[in-house]
Each structure stands twice: as C-alpha cells, then as structure tokens.
C-alpha cells in the first residue's frame, strides 16, 4: 500500500512559479513510477508529467514543456513538480499518482494504482 500526499499549491500571478511536492509512504514507494495529473473545473483529467522509479526517464505533455520539471528524491520518498512561467490555463487541481511498470504509457491514468487527494493551483491573470 502506498499513500500519497500532495502539497505546495496556492494562488500565484501569471508568470510566477510554484513547486509541488508529493510525499509517498509505504516501504515500496521508491519502486513505483510516478506522475502528475491535473483537472480543471468542468474538464477531464489531464496528464502533466511522468518520472520512472529511478528518476532517469521523464516526459511531459506539450503544453508544459520548457516550463514544468518533474524530479524525485527516493531517499525522501518524494516527487516534485517545479512549475515556472505559470499561465491562467494551468489552473487546476494537481494530483500525483504511483504505479508499477508504467513506462511509456504514463499518460494513461487507469494504469496507476495509487492517487493523492490533490493540491489546488490557481493562476491569476
């Protein structure tokens, strides 16, 4: 069992930055691939970024390339999402997810076994 808790969300002006954290508990947490998803009001959940268990393989959706960076510290069982040059369209509830052997299928939310409750990011124009 893996329990995920996100933090770091908040209200920021367009062009600003935030750093989200996802703390994982459970003795096998560092063995899981992890990802960030987001969901804006009235919209479907959207894949944001993926990182494999070792941290050596990452990718993200086109809309955040060059602005968002995913990383992880397995010694702290924590995954991060550094978000720069935020735009109003980035406003959403951001959730982290964990699952085994996701690999290149990282955008498929149904493959993840564990989800956090989310942290709200609001970007004002």
N, CA, C and O atoms as a MOPAC input file, in Angstrom:
PM7 MOZYME 1SCF
protein

 N      0.84200 1    -1.19000 1     0.00000 1
 C      0.00000 1     0.00000 1     0.00000 1
 C      0.87600 1     1.23800 1     0.00000 1
 O      1.85200 1     1.30900 1     0.74600 1
 N      0.53700 1     2.20600 1    -0.82500 1
 C      1.26000 1     3.48400 1    -0.90100 1
 C      0.26500 1     4.60600 1    -0.68700 1
 O     -0.78500 1     4.65400 1    -1.32800 1
 N      0.60200 1     5.49700 1     0.20900 1
 C     -0.23100 1     6.65900 1     0.49300 1
 C      0.48300 1     7.89700 1    -0.02900 1
 O      1.65800 1     8.11200 1     0.26900 1
 N     -0.22800 1     8.71500 1    -0.81200 1
 C      0.36200 1     9.89500 1    -1.43900 1
 C     -0.28200 1    11.16600 1    -0.90300 1
 O     -1.50600 1    11.26100 1    -0.80900 1
 N      0.54800 1    12.13800 1    -0.55400 1
 C      0.05200 1    13.41200 1    -0.04500 1
 C      0.74300 1    14.54400 1    -0.79500 1
 O      1.96600 1    14.67700 1    -0.74800 1
 N     -0.05700 1    15.36100 1    -1.49000 1
 C      0.48400 1    16.49100 1    -2.24000 1
 C      0.47700 1    17.75800 1    -1.38600 1
 O     -0.32600 1    17.90600 1    -0.46500 1
 N      1.38500 1    18.65700 1    -1.71500 1
 C      1.43900 1    19.96700 1    -1.06600 1
 C      2.11400 1    20.95600 1    -2.01200 1
 O      2.69900 1    20.57000 1    -3.02400 1
 N      2.02000 1    22.23300 1    -1.66300 1
 C      2.71900 1    23.25500 1    -2.41700 1
 C      1.85800 1    24.08700 1    -3.34200 1
 O      2.34400 1    25.04200 1    -3.94800 1
 N      0.58500 1    23.74100 1    -3.46300 1
 C     -0.28800 1    24.53600 1    -4.30400 1
 C     -0.58400 1    25.89100 1    -3.70500 1
 O     -0.21400 1    26.17400 1    -2.56500 1
 N     -1.25500 1    26.72900 1    -4.48100 1
 C     -1.61300 1    28.05200 1    -3.98200 1
 C     -2.05100 1    28.96500 1    -5.09400 1
 O     -2.28600 1    28.53300 1    -6.22300 1
 N     -2.16000 1    30.24000 1    -4.75900 1
 C     -2.56300 1    31.28000 1    -5.70700 1
 C     -1.31500 1    32.04400 1    -6.13600 1
 O     -0.53700 1    32.50100 1    -5.29800 1
 N     -1.13400 1    32.17600 1    -7.43400 1
 C      0.03900 1    32.86000 1    -7.95600 1
 C     -0.36200 1    33.66200 1    -9.18700 1
 O     -1.29600 1    33.29300 1    -9.89900 1
 N      0.33500 1    34.74300 1    -9.43100 1
 C      0.06500 1    35.54400 1   -10.62100 1
 C      0.69800 1    34.88900 1   -11.85500 1
 O      1.66600 1    34.13500 1   -11.75200 1
 N      0.13500 1    35.19200 1   -13.00100 1
 C      0.69000 1    34.69400 1   -14.26200 1
 C      2.16500 1    35.07800 1   -14.35800 1
 O      2.55500 1    36.20200 1   -14.04300 1
 N      2.96500 1    34.12200 1   -14.79800 1
 C      4.40400 1    34.33000 1   -14.87300 1
 C      5.14800 1    33.88100 1   -13.63500 1
 O      6.37700 1    33.82500 1   -13.63000 1
 N      4.40900 1    33.56100 1   -12.58700 1
 C      5.02300 1    33.13900 1   -11.33800 1
 C      5.38800 1    31.67100 1   -11.32600 1
 O      5.24600 1    30.97300 1   -12.33000 1
 N      5.86100 1    31.20700 1   -10.17500 1
 C      6.33900 1    29.83300 1   -10.02500 1
 C      5.78000 1    29.19300 1    -8.76100 1
 O      5.48100 1    29.86500 1    -7.77400 1
 N      5.65100 1    27.88200 1    -8.82500 1
 C      5.29500 1    27.08000 1    -7.66600 1
 C      6.05100 1    25.76300 1    -7.73500 1
 O      6.42500 1    25.30600 1    -8.81500 1
 N      6.27100 1    25.16100 1    -6.58600 1
 C      6.88300 1    23.84000 1    -6.52600 1
 C      5.95500 1    22.90800 1    -5.76200 1
 O      5.73200 1    23.08400 1    -4.56400 1
 N      5.42700 1    21.93400 1    -6.44900 1
 C      4.56600 1    20.95300 1    -5.81600 1
 C      5.38900 1    19.77400 1    -5.31100 1
 O      6.39800 1    19.40200 1    -5.90900 1
 N      4.94600 1    19.20000 1    -4.21000 1
 C      5.58600 1    18.01200 1    -3.65500 1
 C      4.55100 1    16.91000 1    -3.49200 1
 O      3.37800 1    17.17400 1    -3.22700 1
 N      4.99800 1    15.68400 1    -3.65200 1
 C      4.15000 1    14.51900 1    -3.43500 1
 C      4.93600 1    13.55900 1    -2.54800 1
 O      5.88600 1    12.91700 1    -2.99500 1
 N      4.52700 1    13.47300 1    -1.29400 1
 C      5.20600 1    12.60200 1    -0.33600 1
 C      4.52300 1    11.24800 1    -0.33400 1
 O      3.30700 1    11.14700 1    -0.17500 1
 N      5.32400 1    10.21100 1    -0.51200 1
 C      4.79800 1     8.84800 1    -0.57100 1
 C      5.20700 1     8.07700 1     0.66900 1
 O      6.36400 1     8.12800 1     1.08600 1
 N      4.27700 1     7.37400 1     1.24800 1
 C      4.58600 1     6.49300 1     2.37500 1
 C      4.33900 1     5.05500 1     1.95200 1
 O      3.50700 1     4.77600 1     1.09000 1
 N      5.07500 1     4.15600 1     2.57300 1
 C      4.99600 1     2.75400 1     2.15300 1
 C      6.38700 1     2.30100 1     1.76600 1
 O      7.11900 1     3.02400 1     1.09000 1
 N      6.74400 1     1.12500 1     2.18600 1
 C      8.12300 1     0.69700 1     2.04400 1
 C      8.53100 1     0.42800 1     0.60800 1
 O      9.72400 1     0.32000 1     0.32600 1
 N      7.58200 1     0.31500 1    -0.30800 1
 C      7.93000 1     0.07400 1    -1.70600 1
 C      7.71400 1     1.28900 1    -2.59200 1
 O      7.76100 1     1.18100 1    -3.81700 1
 N      7.47500 1     2.45800 1    -1.97700 1
 C      7.13300 1     3.64700 1    -2.74900 1
 C      8.19900 1     3.98700 1    -3.78300 1
 O      7.86900 1     4.39400 1    -4.89700 1
 N      9.47200 1     3.82500 1    -3.43200 1
 C     10.54700 1     4.20700 1    -4.34700 1
 C     10.63800 1     3.27700 1    -5.55300 1
 O     11.38300 1     3.56800 1    -6.48900 1
 N      9.91400 1     2.18900 1    -5.55600 1
 C      9.93000 1     1.25600 1    -6.68200 1
 C      8.91800 1     1.59600 1    -7.76500 1
 O      8.90000 1     0.96800 1    -8.82400 1
 N      8.08400 1     2.58000 1    -7.50300 1
 C      6.99100 1     2.89200 1    -8.41300 1
 C      7.32600 1     4.02900 1    -9.36600 1
 O      8.01100 1     4.98500 1    -9.00100 1
 N      6.83600 1     3.91100 1   -10.58100 1
 C      6.79300 1     5.05500 1   -11.48300 1
 C      5.73800 1     6.01300 1   -10.95400 1
 O      4.75500 1     5.59800 1   -10.33900 1
 N      5.95700 1     7.31500 1   -11.20600 1
 C      5.00400 1     8.28700 1   -10.68100 1
 C      4.72500 1     9.36500 1   -11.71600 1
 O      5.48900 1     9.56300 1   -12.66000 1
 N      3.61500 1    10.05400 1   -11.51300 1
 C      3.21800 1    11.08400 1   -12.47100 1
 C      2.38900 1    12.15500 1   -11.78900 1
 O      1.86900 1    11.96300 1   -10.69000 1
 N      2.28100 1    13.26900 1   -12.45700 1
 C      1.36400 1    14.34100 1   -12.06100 1
 C      0.27800 1    14.45400 1   -13.11700 1
 O      0.54500 1    14.43200 1   -14.31900 1
 N     -0.94400 1    14.57500 1   -12.64100 1
 C     -2.10800 1    14.84900 1   -13.47100 1
 C     -2.77300 1    16.10500 1   -12.94600 1
 O     -2.50700 1    16.52900 1   -11.82100 1
 N     -3.63300 1    16.70300 1   -13.75200 1
 C     -4.38800 1    17.86600 1   -13.28100 1
 C     -5.79400 1    17.82100 1   -13.84300 1
 O     -6.05500 1    17.22100 1   -14.88600 1
 N     -6.68700 1    18.47000 1   -13.12500 1
 C     -8.07200 1    18.53700 1   -13.57100 1
 C     -8.64200 1    19.90300 1   -13.25600 1
 O     -8.72100 1    20.30800 1   -12.09600 1
 N     -9.03300 1    20.60200 1   -14.29000 1
 C     -9.66900 1    21.90200 1   -14.14400 1
 C    -11.18300 1    21.70700 1   -14.03800 1
 O    -11.70800 1    20.69700 1   -14.50700 1
 N    -11.87900 1    22.65100 1   -13.43200 1
 C    -13.34100 1    22.52300 1   -13.29600 1
 C    -14.02700 1    22.33000 1   -14.64300 1
 O    -13.79000 1    23.09200 1   -15.58100 1
 N    -14.86400 1    21.32400 1   -14.73600 1
 C    -15.60700 1    21.07500 1   -15.95500 1
 C    -14.82000 1    20.40600 1   -17.06500 1
 O    -15.32200 1    20.23700 1   -18.17500 1
 N    -13.57400 1    20.02100 1   -16.76400 1
 C    -12.73900 1    19.38900 1   -17.78300 1
 C    -12.30100 1    17.99500 1   -17.34500 1
 O    -12.36300 1    17.65900 1   -16.16200 1
 N    -11.86400 1    17.19700 1   -18.29500 1
 C    -11.34900 1    15.87900 1   -17.98100 1
 C     -9.97600 1    15.97400 1   -17.32600 1
 O     -9.26500 1    16.96800 1   -17.47500 1
 N     -9.62300 1    14.92900 1   -16.60700 1
 C     -8.28100 1    14.85000 1   -16.03200 1
 C     -7.25300 1    14.82400 1   -17.15900 1
 O     -7.45600 1    14.17600 1   -18.18600 1
 N     -6.14900 1    15.53700 1   -16.95100 1
 C     -5.12900 1    15.68600 1   -17.97600 1
 C     -3.77200 1    15.25000 1   -17.43900 1
 O     -3.39400 1    15.62700 1   -16.32900 1
 N     -3.04500 1    14.47000 1   -18.20700 1
 C     -1.67700 1    14.08900 1   -17.86400 1
 C     -0.76600 1    15.30600 1   -17.94300 1
 O     -0.87500 1    16.11200 1   -18.86700 1
 N      0.12700 1    15.43700 1   -16.97400 1
 C      1.07000 1    16.55800 1   -16.96700 1
 C      2.49900 1    16.06700 1   -17.19200 1
 O      3.16000 1    16.48900 1   -18.14100 1
 N      2.97700 1    15.17100 1   -16.31300 1
 C      4.37000 1    14.76400 1   -16.40700 1
 C      4.58000 1    13.42600 1   -15.72200 1
 O      3.86000 1    13.07100 1   -14.78900 1
 N      5.58900 1    12.67800 1   -16.20200 1
 C      5.89400 1    11.33000 1   -15.71400 1
 C      7.36600 1    11.23100 1   -15.32800 1
 O      8.23000 1    11.87500 1   -15.92300 1
 N      7.62800 1    10.40000 1   -14.30800 1
 C      9.01000 1    10.08500 1   -13.94600 1
 C      9.06600 1     8.61900 1   -13.55500 1
 O      8.20800 1     8.13300 1   -12.81800 1
 N     10.08100 1     7.91100 1   -14.05100 1
 C     10.15200 1     6.48700 1   -13.72400 1
 C     10.73800 1     6.30100 1   -12.31600 1
 O     11.12900 1     7.27200 1   -11.66800 1
 N     10.79500 1     5.06700 1   -11.85800 1
 C     11.14100 1     4.77700 1   -10.47000 1
 C     12.52100 1     5.29800 1   -10.08600 1
 O     12.73200 1     5.71300 1    -8.94700 1
 N     13.47100 1     5.28000 1   -11.04000 1
 C     14.83100 1     5.70900 1   -10.72500 1
 C     15.03900 1     7.20400 1   -10.91300 1
 O     16.02700 1     7.76200 1   -10.43400 1
 N     14.11600 1     7.85000 1   -11.60400 1
 C     14.28500 1     9.26400 1   -11.91600 1
 C     15.03200 1     9.52000 1   -13.20300 1
 O     15.26000 1    10.67200 1   -13.57400 1
 N     15.41800 1     8.45300 1   -13.89400 1
 C     16.22800 1     8.59700 1   -15.09000 1
 C     15.45700 1     8.78900 1   -16.37800 1
 O     16.05600 1     9.00100 1   -17.43200 1
 N     14.15100 1     8.71800 1   -16.31100 1
 C     13.30400 1     8.84100 1   -17.51500 1
 C     12.11900 1     9.70600 1   -17.16200 1
 O     11.32500 1     9.37200 1   -16.28200 1
 N     12.00800 1    10.82700 1   -17.85800 1
 C     10.89300 1    11.73700 1   -17.64600 1
 C     10.33900 1    12.19800 1   -18.98300 1
 O     11.04200 1    12.21600 1   -19.99300 1
 N      9.07700 1    12.56600 1   -18.97100 1
 C      8.46900 1    13.21300 1   -20.12600 1
 C      7.22700 1    13.95100 1   -19.65800 1
 O      6.73100 1    13.71700 1   -18.55600 1
 N      6.72600 1    14.84600 1   -20.50700 1
 C      5.58700 1    15.66400 1   -20.11400 1
 C      4.72400 1    15.99100 1   -21.32600 1
 O      5.10400 1    15.76000 1   -22.47300 1
 N      3.56900 1    16.52900 1   -21.03200 1
 C      2.67800 1    16.94000 1   -22.10200 1
 C      3.20800 1    18.20400 1   -22.75800 1
 O      3.91200 1    18.98700 1   -22.12100 1
 N      2.87900 1    18.40500 1   -24.00700 1
 C      3.45400 1    19.50300 1   -24.78600 1
 C      3.17700 1    20.87800 1   -24.17100 1
 O      4.02600 1    21.76600 1   -24.24900 1
 N      2.02300 1    21.06200 1   -23.57200 1
 C      1.63800 1    22.38200 1   -23.08000 1
 C      2.49900 1    22.87900 1   -21.92000 1
 O      2.47800 1    24.06800 1   -21.60100 1
 N      3.25700 1    21.98200 1   -21.28500 1
 C      4.08700 1    22.40300 1   -20.14600 1
 C      5.57800 1    22.26300 1   -20.43000 1
 O      6.40000 1    22.56700 1   -19.56500 1
 N      5.94000 1    21.80800 1   -21.62300 1
 C      7.36000 1    21.63700 1   -21.96600 1
 C      8.08200 1    22.96300 1   -21.86500 1
 O      7.59200 1    23.99300 1   -22.32900 1
 N      9.25300 1    22.92400 1   -21.25000 1
 C     10.03500 1    24.13100 1   -21.07700 1
 C      9.62600 1    24.96600 1   -19.88700 1
 O     10.31200 1    25.92700 1   -19.54200 1
 N      8.50700 1    24.61300 1   -19.24400 1
 C      8.03200 1    25.37000 1   -18.08300 1
 C      7.99400 1    24.51900 1   -16.81800 1
 O      8.30700 1    25.00900 1   -15.73300 1
 N      7.61700 1    23.25800 1   -16.94800 1
 C      7.48900 1    22.37300 1   -15.79100 1
 C      8.61100 1    21.33800 1   -15.80000 1
 O      9.02000 1    20.86400 1   -16.86000 1
 N      9.10300 1    20.99100 1   -14.61200 1
 C     10.13200 1    19.96500 1   -14.47700 1
 C      9.74700 1    19.00900 1   -13.34800 1
 O      9.46000 1    19.43300 1   -12.22800 1
 N      9.74600 1    17.72700 1   -13.66000 1
 C      9.44900 1    16.71400 1   -12.64700 1
 C     10.76100 1    16.11300 1   -12.15700 1
 O     11.69900 1    15.93700 1   -12.93500 1
 N     10.82400 1    15.80100 1   -10.87300 1
 C     12.00800 1    15.17200 1   -10.29600 1
 C     11.57100 1    14.35400 1    -9.09500 1
 O     10.43000 1    14.45500 1    -8.64500 1
 N     12.48200 1    13.54500 1    -8.58100 1
 C     12.17500 1    12.77200 1    -7.39100 1
 C     13.42200 1    12.57500 1    -6.54200 1
 O     14.54700 1    12.55700 1    -7.04100 1
 N     13.18500 1    12.43000 1    -5.25000 1
 C     14.23500 1    12.12700 1    -4.28800 1
 C     13.78600 1    10.86700 1    -3.55700 1
 O     12.97200 1    10.93300 1    -2.63500 1
 N     14.31600 1     9.72600 1    -3.97000 1
 C     13.87000 1     8.46300 1    -3.37800 1
 C     14.30500 1     8.31000 1    -1.92500 1
 O     13.71100 1     7.53000 1    -1.18000 1
 N     15.33100 1     9.04100 1    -1.51800 1
 C     15.73300 1     8.99100 1    -0.10800 1
 C     14.67200 1     9.64000 1     0.77700 1
 O     14.58900 1     9.35900 1     1.97200 1
 N     13.86500 1    10.50900 1     0.17700 1
 C     12.79100 1    11.18000 1     0.90500 1
 C     11.41700 1    10.69100 1     0.45600 1
 O     10.39500 1    11.17700 1     0.94000 1
 N     11.39000 1     9.73200 1    -0.46600 1
 C     10.11700 1     9.22500 1    -0.99700 1
 C      9.22900 1    10.36800 1    -1.47000 1
 O      8.03100 1    10.39100 1    -1.18500 1
 N      9.81200 1    11.30800 1    -2.18700 1
 C      9.08400 1    12.49800 1    -2.61500 1
 C      9.32000 1    12.78800 1    -4.08900 1
 O     10.44100 1    12.69300 1    -4.58700 1
 N      8.24600 1    13.14200 1    -4.76900 1
 C      8.30100 1    13.58300 1    -6.16200 1
 C      7.91900 1    15.05300 1    -6.20700 1
 O      7.03100 1    15.50400 1    -5.48400 1
 N      8.60000 1    15.78300 1    -7.06200 1
 C      8.37600 1    17.22000 1    -7.15700 1
 C      7.91700 1    17.60600 1    -8.55800 1
 O      8.20300 1    16.91900 1    -9.53900 1
 N      7.19600 1    18.72400 1    -8.62200 1
 C      6.86000 1    19.32700 1    -9.90900 1
 C      7.16500 1    20.81400 1    -9.79400 1
 O      6.43100 1    21.57100 1    -9.15800 1
 N      8.26000 1    21.21400 1   -10.42300 1
 C      8.64100 1    22.61500 1   -10.45300 1
 C      7.92000 1    23.26300 1   -11.61500 1
 O      8.07400 1    22.84100 1   -12.76100 1
 N      7.12900 1    24.29100 1   -11.32400 1
 C      6.31300 1    24.94400 1   -12.34600 1
 C      6.72000 1    26.40200 1   -12.45900 1
 O      6.60900 1    27.16200 1   -11.49600 1
 N      7.18800 1    26.78700 1   -13.62700 1
 C      7.62100 1    28.15200 1   -13.88800 1
 C      6.78400 1    28.76800 1   -15.00000 1
 O      6.14100 1    28.06200 1   -15.77700 1
 N      6.80300 1    30.10500 1   -15.06300 1
 C      6.05200 1    30.82900 1   -16.09000 1
 C      4.60900 1    30.32600 1   -16.16300 1
 O      4.10200 1    29.98900 1   -17.23300 1
 N      3.97800 1    30.28800 1   -15.01500 1
 C      2.61700 1    29.76700 1   -14.94600 1
 C      1.64700 1    30.64700 1   -15.71100 1
 O      1.80100 1    31.86700 1   -15.77700 1
 N      0.64200 1    29.99700 1   -16.28600 1
 C     -0.36900 1    30.67800 1   -17.07600 1
 C     -1.74100 1    30.40800 1   -16.45900 1
 O     -1.91200 1    29.41100 1   -15.75700 1
 N     -2.71200 1    31.27200 1   -16.70600 1
 C     -4.06100 1    31.03600 1   -16.15800 1
 C     -4.62200 1    29.66700 1   -16.54500 1
 O     -5.37700 1    29.06800 1   -15.77900 1
 N     -4.26300 1    29.17700 1   -17.71400 1
 C     -4.76000 1    27.86600 1   -18.14300 1
 C     -4.13300 1    26.70400 1   -17.38300 1
 O     -4.54800 1    25.55900 1   -17.56100 1
 N     -3.14700 1    26.97600 1   -16.54600 1
 C     -2.57400 1    25.94000 1   -15.68700 1
 C     -3.40200 1    25.74800 1   -14.41100 1
 O     -3.13800 1    24.83400 1   -13.63000 1
 N     -4.38800 1    26.59900 1   -14.20500 1
 C     -5.23800 1    26.49000 1   -13.01900 1
 C     -5.96500 1    25.15300 1   -13.00600 1
 O     -6.67500 1    24.81000 1   -13.95100 1
 N     -5.77500 1    24.39500 1   -11.91100 1
 C     -6.36300 1    23.05700 1   -11.80400 1
 C     -6.03800 1    22.46600 1   -10.44300 1
 O     -5.23200 1    23.00500 1    -9.68500 1
 N     -6.68600 1    21.34300 1   -10.15400 1
 C     -6.30600 1    20.50700 1    -9.01900 1
 C     -5.23500 1    19.54000 1    -9.51900 1
 O     -5.47500 1    18.76200 1   -10.44200 1
 N     -4.06800 1    19.59300 1    -8.91200 1
 C     -2.94800 1    18.75600 1    -9.33200 1
 C     -2.84500 1    17.55700 1    -8.39400 1
 O     -2.81300 1    17.71100 1    -7.17300 1
 N     -2.79400 1    16.36700 1    -8.97900 1
 C     -2.70900 1    15.13500 1    -8.20600 1
 C     -1.53000 1    14.30000 1    -8.66700 1
 O     -1.19700 1    14.27300 1    -9.85200 1
 N     -0.90100 1    13.61800 1    -7.71800 1
 C      0.15900 1    12.68800 1    -8.09600 1
 C     -0.38400 1    11.26300 1    -8.05100 1
 O     -1.35400 1    10.96100 1    -7.35500 1
 N      0.26900 1    10.41200 1    -8.81000 1
 C     -0.15800 1     9.02100 1    -8.91800 1
 C      1.06700 1     8.12200 1    -8.97500 1
 O      2.13300 1     8.53800 1    -9.42800 1
 N      0.91000 1     6.88800 1    -8.51300 1
 C      2.01200 1     5.93000 1    -8.49300 1
 C      1.54900 1     4.58600 1    -9.01400 1
 O      0.41700 1     4.16500 1    -8.77900 1
 N      2.44800 1     3.91600 1    -9.73000 1
 C      2.11700 1     2.59900 1   -10.24200 1
 C      3.36500 1     1.88900 1   -10.70400 1
 O      4.37900 1     2.53300 1   -10.97200 1
 N      3.31200 1     0.56400 1   -10.80200 1
 C      4.47100 1    -0.22500 1   -11.22400 1
 C      4.54800 1    -0.38100 1   -12.73400 1
 O      3.53900 1    -0.62200 1   -13.39600 1
 N      5.75500 1    -0.24200 1   -13.27400 1
 C      5.98600 1    -0.56700 1   -14.67000 1
 C      5.17700 1     0.21700 1   -15.68000 1
 O      4.76400 1    -0.33300 1   -16.70100 1
 N      4.94400 1     1.48100 1   -15.41900 1
 C      4.11800 1     2.29400 1   -16.32200 1
 C      4.86600 1     2.58600 1   -17.62400 1
 O      4.31600 1     2.42600 1   -18.71400 1
 N      6.11400 1     3.01200 1   -17.50200 1
 C      6.95200 1     3.27300 1   -18.66400 1
 C      6.38800 1     4.29100 1   -19.62300 1
 O      6.01500 1     5.39900 1   -19.23600 1
 N      6.33200 1     3.89700 1   -20.88900 1
 C      5.90900 1     4.80400 1   -21.94500 1
 C      4.40800 1     5.09000 1   -21.93700 1
 O      3.93400 1     5.92400 1   -22.70800 1
 N      3.66200 1     4.40800 1   -21.07800 1
 C      2.20200 1     4.58700 1   -21.01700 1
 C      1.79900 1     5.55800 1   -19.92600 1
 O      0.68700 1     5.47000 1   -19.40800 1
 N      2.66300 1     6.46800 1   -19.57100 1
 C      2.45800 1     7.33600 1   -18.42800 1
 C      1.24100 1     8.21500 1   -18.46800 1
 O      0.75500 1     8.63500 1   -17.41800 1
 N      0.72900 1     8.50900 1   -19.64300 1
 C     -0.44100 1     9.37300 1   -19.74900 1
 C     -1.74700 1     8.64300 1   -19.43100 1
 O     -2.79400 1     9.27800 1   -19.30600 1
 N     -1.69700 1     7.33700 1   -19.30100 1
 C     -2.89800 1     6.54000 1   -19.05600 1
 C     -3.16900 1     6.42900 1   -17.56200 1
 O     -2.58100 1     5.59500 1   -16.87200 1
 N     -4.05100 1     7.26500 1   -17.07900 1
 C     -4.33600 1     7.31000 1   -15.65300 1
 C     -4.82900 1     6.00200 1   -15.07100 1
 O     -4.60400 1     5.71800 1   -13.89500 1
 N     -5.49600 1     5.20700 1   -15.88100 1
 C     -6.08100 1     3.96600 1   -15.36300 1
 C     -5.01300 1     2.93800 1   -14.95700 1
 O     -5.33300 1     1.95000 1   -14.29600 1
 N     -3.76000 1     3.15800 1   -15.34300 1
 C     -2.70100 1     2.21100 1   -15.01400 1
 C     -2.09800 1     2.43200 1   -13.62500 1
 O     -1.37400 1     1.58000 1   -13.11000 1
 N     -2.40200 1     3.57600 1   -13.03300 1
 C     -1.82100 1     3.90000 1   -11.73100 1
 C     -2.66500 1     3.29800 1   -10.61000 1
 O     -3.89500 1     3.31700 1   -10.65600 1
 N     -1.97500 1     2.76200 1    -9.60000 1
 C     -2.66100 1     2.08500 1    -8.50600 1
 C     -3.03600 1     3.03200 1    -7.37500 1
 O     -4.03100 1     2.81600 1    -6.68300 1
 N     -2.24900 1     4.06900 1    -7.18900 1
 C     -2.43500 1     4.93900 1    -6.02600 1
 C     -2.49500 1     6.39700 1    -6.47200 1
 O     -1.78300 1     6.82600 1    -7.38000 1
 N     -3.37000 1     7.14100 1    -5.79900 1
 C     -3.58100 1     8.55300 1    -6.10300 1
 C     -3.63200 1     9.35500 1    -4.81000 1
 O     -4.10700 1     8.87700 1    -3.78000 1
 N     -3.12900 1    10.59400 1    -4.88800 1
 C     -3.28200 1    11.51300 1    -3.78700 1
 C     -4.58200 1    12.28600 1    -3.91300 1
 O     -5.32400 1    12.13400 1    -4.88300 1
 N     -4.84500 1    13.12100 1    -2.91100 1
 C     -6.07900 1    13.90600 1    -2.89600 1
 C     -5.97900 1    15.16600 1    -3.73900 1
 O     -6.99700 1    15.73100 1    -4.14100 1
 N     -4.76800 1    15.60500 1    -4.00700 1
 C     -4.58400 1    16.76800 1    -4.85900 1
 C     -4.27800 1    18.04200 1    -4.10800 1
 O     -4.58400 1    18.17600 1    -2.92300 1
 N     -3.67200 1    18.97500 1    -4.81400 1
 C     -3.39900 1    20.31000 1    -4.28000 1
 C     -3.80200 1    21.32200 1    -5.35100 1
 O     -3.48300 1    21.15200 1    -6.52800 1
 N     -4.49800 1    22.36400 1    -4.94000 1
 C     -5.05700 1    23.31900 1    -5.89100 1
 C     -4.01700 1    24.35200 1    -6.31300 1
 O     -3.31200 1    24.92400 1    -5.48200 1
 N     -3.93900 1    24.57300 1    -7.60400 1
 C     -3.09600 1    25.62200 1    -8.17700 1
 C     -4.00800 1    26.59400 1    -8.91100 1
 O     -4.76200 1    26.19700 1    -9.80000 1
 N     -3.93800 1    27.86100 1    -8.54100 1
 C     -4.73500 1    28.88800 1    -9.18300 1
 C     -3.81100 1    29.99000 1    -9.68300 1
 O     -3.04400 1    30.56800 1    -8.91300 1
 N     -3.89200 1    30.27200 1   -10.97100 1
 C     -3.04100 1    31.27500 1   -11.59200 1
 C     -3.92000 1    32.43200 1   -12.05400 1
 O     -4.80200 1    32.25700 1   -12.89500 1
 N     -3.67500 1    33.59400 1   -11.50400 1
 C     -4.46400 1    34.76800 1   -11.86600 1
 C     -3.79800 1    35.53000 1   -13.00300 1
 O     -2.57400 1    35.54700 1   -13.12500 1
 N     -4.62200 1    36.15800 1   -13.82900 1
 C     -4.08600 1    36.89500 1   -14.98500 1
 C     -3.77900 1    38.33200 1   -14.63000 1
 O     -3.32200 1    39.09400 1   -15.48200 1

